[in-house]
């Protein structure tokens, strides 16, 4: 059983941070596979201060001691495995499917698993074991990792290393003190069987970091598949140092190396985005039924992004707008909401590059999940030419259709406390014109009328399934049908709730 994969699942949480524990539980996905998560009252470095020789700070000392205590307890109890989480850990979308894909290819000899982290590659080797499994060389972060007995013993002994060693000796890593450095040195020695997924299963939630002492955005670091891509030979290759981070929707992503970096560090030059797979953009103005349509696609199994947000909420499968946070951010950099005209040309060039990167990432992730990638945000109405240039014949647009006046009235009613009604109307009218121009460019797209989706969801979902040539299960179709909620219509026209 998946639920018994780990002997114990524990989350480290300070007593003075009850809200972080609540947020952790709230954000666990509905398909969480590991059963109940135990809360461990973290050792507070402010109450239990570090010794004089510890240079990492009070919060880092508390982190060290908390993980050490949990590993000591697991060894003492004879546990066969333990999953250690921190209260800022967040799961990727479609978590269960991603986990099952990873564990199906995971070697039986593992000692330590990194399910979230940051590759600190240092020009050394990262080994691709299979499509879903990699062997890292050096990883930082302890928000999601797992141990078996051999790994527990090795880490436990490493955390008790002799801090009195003079600088420059082999165990000088101890003088840097924090647990990340100890683990990095242990990984580099190569004595343990350490594995990680091709793409991280856990990131870190936005909020104030206890160790950094400042507010941080949601963070997802460089994935192993970006360092050692699938289209390269399976043998280990020289990894490229992570390039400058670029913000996408409140999170940090590390993109592919530049040509100069790859020429210097890699044997095969730069890795270009693979855009040969289908991409399904949802095209519709605000309040056009596009959220309902995107929700249908999500329930049918399409991959719409890793952190989905929107007006209706941030909980896919429950209350959600099904807009990827990264896509929202890059679209709003292209057109500042609620703009009423096109952006400057130089902004468009940068936006196209960002959009290309975002689509390529989602397509690669979708391929690993065995599904199609898609995206939804109203500003895509004004990005039709970019989508054409990026995806070409692999574009499978779905058009969310609703009469303009209905969508304007619904949008104004929804947003009138934030912006003047006349500005919201002009924004909708401009997006509508851009949408019509975009649709005129395309010879292939599917139109789903909002009214028909509400009145006959099963029939409209059948059209979507046929158009995309997908084969969802009966359960996925039933969930998609059930997700269509007429109560989210905000406008009364001719006496009928719209």
N, C-alpha and C positions, 0 to 999 in steps of 0.2 A: 504494500500500500504506500502511496506517495506520502500520506500523513506520517508514516513511521520512518521516513528516510533519515531524519535526525532524531537522536535520542532525547534532545532537549532543545528548545528554541527560546532564547532569552533576549530581552531588549533592555539596554542600559539607560536609565533615566534618573536624573537628580530629583530629590524630594522637593527642591525649591522650583522645579519646572513641571508642575502638573499639567499645564496646557500642552506641553510638547508630547506628553504621553497620550493625552486625548487626541491630539492631531495624528499621532502615529496610528492609533487604533482606527480612527475615522478613515484614514487613507488606505488602510489595507484593502486590497481588491476583493471583490465578491468571490473570486475564484482562488483565494488564498489556500495553498495546498498543505500547509504544515500544521494545522490544528492551532491550539491555543498558544499564544505567546506569553511567557512569564515576564513579569516586570522585575528587574533587579535594581534595587536602590543604589545608585552609583555612589562611589566614594567621592566626596566633595573635597577637592583640593584646597578650598578656602577654609574648610573646617579641619582638615587633616593636611597641613602644609607639608611641602616636600623638604627633604634634607638639603643642607647647604650646597652639596655638590650637584644637585639636579638643576639643569639649566633650561628646562623646557617650559617653566611656568607652572602655576598651581593647577590650572585646568588640565594641562597635559599630564601632570602627575596623577590627578584623579582618574584620567582615562587609562593610564598605564595600570594603576592599581586595581581598577574595576575589572579590566580584562584579565589581569593576572589572577584575581580572586576567583573569577568564574572558571578559568582553566584549572586552577588548583582544586576547586570543588568537583569539577568533572572527572579529574584524575582520581581524586579520593573516593568518588562514588563508583568508579569503574564504568563510566559512560562510554559507549562505542562511538558516539559522535555528538557534536554540539554546534548549533548555528547561533552566532553572536551578532546581534544587531544593535545599532544605536538609534536613539529616538528621532533623529532627523532622516532616517532611511525611508525612501519612497520607491515604490515598485514601478517598473515599466508597464505600459498598457499590454493587455493580453498576457499577463504574467504567467498563468498556468501553462499556456501553450508554449511559451518561450522556455520555461523551466523543463517541461517534458522533452522538448527538442534537445536541450542541453544534456539532461541526465541520461537520455537514451544513448548518447555517444560518449558519456563520461567513462573513462577507464576505471576498473574496480580497485586499482591500487592507490587511490588518492589519499593523501595525508592532510592537505590543506586546500580549501577552495576559496577563491576570491569571487564573490557574486556581485560586488561593487568595488570600485577603486579608481586609481589613477596610475596608468603605466608611466614609470620613470625609466625610460628605455636606455639612456646613457650609451647609445651606439652599440649595444650588445644584442644578443640573440633572443628572439621571441619565436617559439616553435608552434606551428599549426599542427595539431594532432588530427583534427577532422574538421568538417564544415562548421560545427558548433562549438568545438573545444580547442582551446589553446593552452600552451604552457608559458606563463609569463616569466620574465627575468627579474623585474624589480617593480613592486607595486606599493603605493602609499594608500592610506585611508583604511579605517577599521569599522566603517558603518555597516558592512555586511560581509562576514567571512565565516567559514566553518572549519572544524578540525576533527580529525580522528586521533586515536591514542598516540601514534608516533608523532604526529604534528603537535599534539598537546604537550608532550614531553619536551620536544625540541624547543618550542616557543617558551614554555615555562622556564626551562633552564637558561635560555637566552635572556629572558627578562630579569634574571638574577645574576647577570654577568658582573664581573668585578669592575666597579666604577672607579676604583683607585688606580687603574692602569694608567701609566703615563701616556701623553699624546704621542701618536705615531706608531703605537704597537698594534698588532692585528685586531685587538678588540677595542680599538679607539672609538668604534661606533658607539660604545657605551657612553662616551663623553658627550654625544649629541642627545642622548637620553630618551627621546620620545619613542613610543612603541613602533611607529612607522619605520624608524631607522633600524631598530632591531630586526624587524621582519624583513626589511629590504636586504640587510646583510645575510640573513638566513637563506632567503631565496637565491641570492647570487651564489652562495656556496653550492647549491644544486643537490643537497643531501636529501631533500624532501620531494615527494611527488606532488607538485602544486599545479592546479589547473584553474582556468577561468573561462567564462563564456565568450563567444565571438563578440557579442555586444552585452554590455553590463545589464544585469537584471535589476540592480538597485542604483539610484542616484541619491543626492542629498537635498532635502527640502530647503527652500528659502527660509531665512530667519537669522537671528543673532547666533553666531558661533561662540560657544563657551571658550574654545581654545584661541580662536583668532581675535575674539573680543569685539567684533564688529558685525554689522548686518551684511549677510551674503545672499546672492541670488541662488535660485535652484541650480544645482550643478550636476552635469553628466560629463565625465572626462573621456579622453580618447579611447576608443574601442580597439580591441586587438585586431579585428578584421580590417580596420583602417591602417594599421601599422603593417600587418601581414595579410594583404588581400587574398581573396579566394582564387583570383585568376593568376596568382603566382605559383611556382612549384611548391610542393608540400614541405620541402626542406626549409630549415631555418634560414632567415635572411637578416641582414643588418638593418636594425630599426632606425628610423629617423627621429631625432628629437622633436617633441611636440611643438608645432609652430604657435605663433601668437594666438591666444584665444579670441574668438569672436562671439559677441552676445547674440542669442536667438531666443527671444521670448522669455526673459528672466532666467535663462539657464546658460551655462557656458559649454560650448562645444569646441573641440579641436579638429580643424579640418585637415584635408589632405596636404602633404608637404608641397612646398613650392618646387619648381623645376630645379632651381639652384640647390636646394636641400637634397632632393632626390639624386641629382647627379653626383653630389658630394658623398652622400652616405649610402645610397641604394644601388644595387647592381643593375636595375632595369629601368632607371629613369622614373619620372613622375607617374603616379597612378591617377588616371583620368576618371571622372564619374561615369558609371555605367548607366546610360539612360535608354537602354534597349527594351526595358520592360514597360507594360502598360501603366498609365497614370490616369486616375479618375477624378477630375476637378468637378466640384459642385458649383454651378454658376447661377447666382441669384442675388438680387438686391436684399437689403435688410428686410426682415419680416415678410419674406416671400415663401416661407415654408422650407427654407434651406436647412434649418436645424433639424426639422423632422425628417427630411430626406437624408441628411448626413447620419442621423441616428439609425435609420433603416440600414444604411450601408455598413455601419459599425456592427449592428446585430447580425448582418449577413456575413461578417467575418473580415471585411476590408480593414486595412491598416491605415488609420487617419492621422497618426502621430503618437507621440509618447506621453504627452501631457495635454489632455483635452480640457478646454475651458469654454467660456461663453456666457451669454446672458442668462441661460437657464441653469447654470451650475457647472460644477467641475467633477461630477461623479458619473462616469460612463455607465450605462445600464440602468441608471436611476434618474438623476437630474443633471443634464449636461447640454451644452451648446455644440459639442463635437467640433470645436475649432482648436487646432494644434497651437499651443502657445507660441512656438517658434514661427509658425506661419503668420500668426496675427502680428507679431512684432515686425517681421520683415515687410509685410504689406503696409503697416502703418508708417514705416519709415519711407516707403515709396509714396504714399498718399496720406497726409496727416488728416485723421478723422476729425470732423466731418467736412472734408474738402469739397469744393464745388467746381473744380476744374483740374486739368492735368498737371502733373508735377514738372519740374525742370528736367530737361533731357539728361543732364549728367546724373540725376538721381535715378533715372530709369536704368541706366547702364549698370549701376551698382546693384539695384534691386534684381535685375535679371540674373546676375552672378549668384546672389544669395538664394534666389528661388531655385536656380539650377542645383545648387548644393543641397538645398532642403529636399527637393524631389528625389535626387540621387540617393540620399540617405534613407528616405522612406521606401524607395523601391528596393534597395538592398535588404532592408529589414523585412519587408513584405515577402521577398523571395525566400528568406530563411523561415518565414511562417507559413509558406505555401499559399499565399493569397495575393491580392492586388493592393497597390497603394493608392491613396486618394487624399484629397484635401478640400476643406471648405472654409471660405471667408468671403464676404461680399466684395472686397476690393479686387478679387480675382476677375470680376466683371471688366475691370479696366486693364487687365494683364493678358488679354487673349493673344496678342501678337507674341509676347514673351513665351507663353505656353506653347504656341506653335513652334517657335524656334528651338525651344528646349526639347520638346517631346516628339514633334513631327507626327508621323503616322501612328505612334503609340499612345496618342491622346484619345481618351474615351470620356468626353464631357457629358455631364447630366445637368440639364437646365431646370431649375426650380421656377415654375411659372405661377404668378399671381397677378391679378390686375393692379396696375400701378397705384391707383387711388386707394385701394384697400391696403396695400403695403405701406403707403405713406401714412395713412391714418393710424395704422397699427404701430408703426415706427415712432411717430410723434407722440402717441399716447405712452409709449414705453420709455422714451428718452427725454420728454419735455422738461424734466427737472434739471437736466444736464446742459441742454443747448436750446436756443430759441427755435420755435416751431418753423419759422421761415427758413432758417439755415438747414434744419433737418430735411425739409421738403426739397430745397435746392440740391442737397447732397443726394437724395434718392433719385431725383430727376436726372442728375448728371450720371449717376451709376446706371440708371436705366438706359440712357443713350449709349453709354459705353458697352453695356451688355448687348444691345441690339447690334452694334457695330461688330462686336466679337462674334456673335452668332452668325452674322452675315459672312464672316471669314471661313466658317467651318461648313463642310459638307456632311459631316457625321456628328450627330449628337442626339441624345434622348431627352425629350421634354416630359416632365412630370408636373401636371397641374396640381396645385395645392388642394383645391377643392376635391378633385378626384382621389387624391391620396387619402384624404380624410373620409370620404364616402365609401371608397372601395380599396382599402389598403392591400388586401391580398392580390387583387387584380393588378394594381400598379407595381407591387413588388415582383409579381411574375414577369412583367415587362422588363424590369431592371435585371432580373436574373438572366433572362434571355439575351438582353443587350450586352451584358458583360460576359456571357458564356461561363458562368460560375455554377457550382453545384453545391449549394448550401444544404445542410441537414434539415430535416423536418423541424427540429427544435430551434434552429436558427431562424427559419422562416416564421415560426410561431412567435418567437421573441421579437422579430422585426415588425410583424403585424401588431403585436401588443404594444409596441413602443410609440405608435402613432396616437397622439393625444389631442383630441379636438378641444380640450379645455384651454389650450395655449393659444387659441385664436382670440385676438384682443379687440376686434372692431365689429361693431354692429352696422350692417348695411342692409337696407330694405327689410329691416325687421329680423334678420337672421344673424346669429353670432358668427363672426368670421375670425 
